[in-house]
């Protein structure tokens, strides 16, 4: 599988994970911790110590371009297809 999840905290790339695995891992955000769960079906935040839990309620994402955001912890998880250049423009608006 060439699909990966990129994890950023406060805009800084922390790690990139393949979605062809079964694993859980912790993410140290700016205000607390999150736990993410990876399966070949995608990635989901299954625990966060933030008050709103929006990142947990987002559910599992698996398609390129999908994101999970935890604003209190400044965490962004985005799905990428490694077969597609990240610099390609897919649309232009006027």
ABEGO torsion letter per residue (X at the ends): XABBBBBBBGGBBABBBBAABBBBBBBBBAAEBBBBBBBAAEBBBABBABAAGAAAAAEBBABBGBBBBBAAAGBBBBBBBAABBAABBABBBX
